[in-house]
Amino acid sequence: MHKIFYTKALTGTLGLIMMTAPLATFAATDTIVKNANAGAGTSFCTNIDTAGAKLIAGIDTRTGTIDSKKATRIAKLSEARQKRDESLTTKRAERDTALDAHYTALMKKADTDAKKTAVTTFKSTADAAIKTRRDAIDAAINTYRTGIDALISSKFGTLDTDRATLKDSANAALAKAKSSCVAGTDSKTVYTTFKTDIKTARDTYKASRTQTKISADIKALGTTRKASVDAAIAKFKDDMTAARTALKAALSTK
């Protein structure tokens, strides 16, 4: 029962984190050439200011949208963690209340000083085992969350840099195209070169974006966390089995 609760309470984080994946799809890169095409062909040099404005505006708009979604999803992750912590605290409090009632019932059944001592020893052993388990689980949760936060920070930091680089590259391509237009280069030639430069910028961004995927790292953190939780629960079960065996033997004496 405890294992199921801890597993459900923790693995849900992965789902929320994976929601950040769509943020890596910077759709502005797919819109760049489309906007650039607004001034394609013989009229490209004539319309370059309009095409350039649309291009940069598209990048800025989608950047703002992505930043907004990022903030919303991080807030949801924080909220989900808080709810799980509150739920875990409630479950533990309920368990403690039930244990206190159990200890009281055991003490009432103890009809000798030796048996009362055995119950007291059992309580101390059980309380220590519970604390050890909880501390280990809390540590596993904290390590997992710290790792997740580091991955998110790194991913978003890289994406922010990549988006800035993409915009800089687009501006550089525009400046280069405008310079060529002023120099009297054929508009179609300028457009062809500009389109190639924009495609290179987009491909560079996509390649970098692919390298920032964190799903495998998240799974690795989850695996480590699960192993720690499982080990804590297994140790708790062993400790409690030994404690119950000792108590049973003590209470069965005449």
C-alpha positions in Angstrom: 0.0 0.0 0.0 2.7 2.4 1.0 4.8 1.5 -2.1 1.9 2.1 -4.4 1.2 5.5 -2.9 4.8 6.6 -3.1 5.1 5.4 -6.7 2.0 7.2 -7.9 2.9 10.3 -6.0 6.3 10.5 -7.5 6.0 9.2 -11.1 3.4 11.8 -12.0 6.1 14.4 -12.1 7.5 12.8 -15.2 4.3 13.4 -17.0 4.4 17.1 -16.2 8.0 17.4 -17.1 7.4 15.7 -20.4 4.8 18.5 -21.1 7.8 20.8 -21.6 8.8 18.8 -24.7 6.5 20.7 -27.1 8.3 23.9 -26.1 11.3 22.7 -28.0 9.3 22.9 -31.2 10.1 26.4 -32.1 7.5 26.8 -34.9 9.0 30.2 -35.9 11.7 28.3 -37.8 9.1 26.8 -40.1 7.5 30.2 -40.6 10.7 32.0 -41.5 10.9 31.0 -45.2 7.1 31.5 -45.6 7.4 35.0 -44.4 10.4 35.6 -46.5 8.5 34.4 -49.5 6.2 37.4 -49.2 8.9 39.4 -51.0 10.2 36.7 -53.3 11.5 37.0 -56.8 12.0 40.2 -58.7 10.2 42.2 -56.0 12.3 40.9 -53.1 14.6 43.9 -52.8 11.6 46.3 -53.1 9.7 44.4 -50.3 12.6 43.4 -48.2 11.7 45.8 -45.3 8.2 44.4 -45.1 9.4 40.8 -45.4 12.1 41.4 -42.8 9.6 43.0 -40.4 7.3 40.0 -40.7 10.1 37.6 -40.2 11.4 39.1 -37.0 7.9 39.8 -35.7 7.1 36.1 -36.2 10.1 35.1 -34.2 9.3 37.5 -31.4 5.7 36.5 -31.3 6.4 32.8 -31.0 9.2 33.5 -28.5 6.7 35.3 -26.3 4.2 32.4 -26.6 6.8 29.8 -25.7 8.0 31.8 -22.7 4.4 32.2 -21.5 3.7 28.4 -21.9 7.0 27.7 -20.2 6.1 29.8 -17.2 2.6 28.2 -17.0 4.0 24.7 -17.1 6.6 25.3 -14.5 4.0 26.8 -12.3 1.8 23.7 -12.8 4.8 21.5 -11.9 5.3 23.5 -8.7 1.6 23.2 -7.8 1.6 19.5 -8.5 4.6 19.0 -6.2 2.9 21.0 -3.5 -0.3 18.9 -3.7 1.7 15.6 -3.6 3.6 16.9 -0.5 0.4 17.8 1.2 -1.1 14.4 0.3 2.0 12.6 1.6 1.9 14.6 4.8 -1.8 13.7 5.3 -1.2 10.0 4.6 1.7 10.0 7.1 -0.4 11.7 9.8 -3.2 9.2 9.3 -0.7 6.4 9.6 0.7 7.9 12.8 -2.8 8.2 14.3 -3.5 4.5 13.5 -0.1 3.5 14.9 -0.7 5.3 18.2 -4.1 3.5 18.5 -2.3 0.2 17.8 0.4 0.9 20.4 -2.3 1.8 23.0 -4.2 -1.5 22.2 -1.0 -3.5 22.6 -0.1 -1.9 25.9 -3.6 -2.7 27.2 -3.0 -6.4 26.4 0.3 -6.4 28.1 -0.5 -7.9 31.5 3.1 -8.0 32.9 5.9 -5.6 33.2 8.0 -7.7 30.9 5.3 -7.5 28.2 4.9 -3.8 28.7 8.6 -3.4 28.2 8.4 -5.5 25.1 5.6 -3.2 23.7 7.6 -0.1 24.5 10.6 -1.6 22.7 8.4 -2.5 19.8 7.1 1.0 19.6 10.6 2.5 19.7 11.8 0.1 17.0 8.8 0.7 14.8 9.0 4.5 15.2 12.7 4.4 14.3 12.0 2.2 11.2 9.3 4.6 10.1 11.5 7.6 10.4 14.4 5.9 8.5 12.0 5.0 5.7 10.5 8.4 5.5 13.9 10.1 5.6 15.1 7.9 2.8 12.0 8.5 0.7 12.2 12.3 1.3 15.8 12.2 0.3 15.0 10.3 -2.9 12.2 12.8 -3.7 14.5 15.8 -3.1 17.3 14.3 -5.2 14.9 13.5 -8.0 13.3 17.0 -8.0 16.7 18.7 -7.8 17.8 16.7 -10.8 14.6 17.6 -12.7 15.0 21.3 -11.9 18.6 21.2 -13.2 17.6 19.5 -16.4 14.7 22.0 -17.0 17.0 25.0 -16.3 19.6 23.7 -18.6 17.2 22.8 -21.4 15.4 26.2 -21.3 18.7 28.0 -21.0 19.9 26.3 -24.1 16.6 26.9 -25.9 16.7 30.6 -25.0 20.2 30.9 -26.3 19.3 29.0 -29.5 16.3 31.3 -30.1 18.5 34.4 -29.6 21.0 32.9 -32.0 18.2 32.2 -34.5 17.0 35.8 -34.3 20.5 37.1 -34.7 21.1 34.9 -37.7 17.8 36.1 -39.3 18.8 39.7 -38.7 22.3 39.1 -40.1 20.7 37.4 -43.2 18.4 40.5 -43.6 21.3 42.9 -43.3 23.3 40.9 -45.8 20.4 40.9 -48.2 19.8 44.6 -47.9 23.4 45.3 -48.5 23.3 43.2 -51.7 20.2 45.0 -52.8 21.8 48.4 -52.3 24.9 47.1 -54.2 22.6 46.4 -57.2 22.6 42.6 -57.1 19.8 41.0 -58.9 16.7 40.7 -56.7 16.2 37.0 -57.5 19.8 36.3 -56.7 19.6 38.2 -53.4 16.4 36.3 -52.5 18.0 32.9 -53.3 21.0 33.6 -51.1 18.7 35.0 -48.3 16.5 31.9 -48.4 19.6 29.7 -48.2 20.9 31.7 -45.2 17.6 31.4 -43.4 17.4 27.7 -44.0 20.9 27.3 -42.6 19.9 29.2 -39.5 16.8 27.1 -39.1 18.7 23.8 -39.6 21.3 24.9 -37.0 18.5 25.7 -34.6 16.8 22.3 -35.2 20.1 20.4 -34.7 20.8 22.2 -31.4 17.2 21.6 -30.3 17.5 17.9 -30.8 20.6 17.8 -28.6 18.7 19.3 -25.7 16.1 16.5 -25.3 16.0 15.5 -21.7 13.5 12.6 -21.7 16.2 9.9 -21.3 17.8 11.9 -18.4 14.4 12.2 -16.7 13.8 8.5 -17.0 17.3 7.8 -15.5 16.4 10.1 -12.5 13.1 8.2 -12.1 14.9 4.9 -12.1 17.3 6.0 -9.5 14.5 7.5 -7.3 12.5 4.3 -7.6 15.4 2.1 -6.6 16.0 4.3 -3.5 12.3 4.2 -2.5 12.1 0.4 -3.1 15.2 -0.1 -1.0 13.8 2.0 1.8 10.5 0.2 1.8 12.3 -3.2 1.7 14.4 -2.3 4.7 11.4 -1.1 6.6 9.6 -4.4 5.9 12.5 -6.4 7.2 12.9 -4.2 10.3 9.2 -4.5 11.1 9.1 -8.2 10.5 11.9 -8.6 13.0 10.2 -6.3 15.5 6.8 -8.1 15.2 8.5 -11.4 15.7 10.2 -10.3 18.8 7.0 -8.7 20.1 4.9 -11.8 19.4 7.4 -14.0 21.3 7.4 -11.7 24.3 3.6 -11.4 24.4 3.1 -15.2 24.1 5.0 -15.9 27.3 3.0 -16.8 30.4 
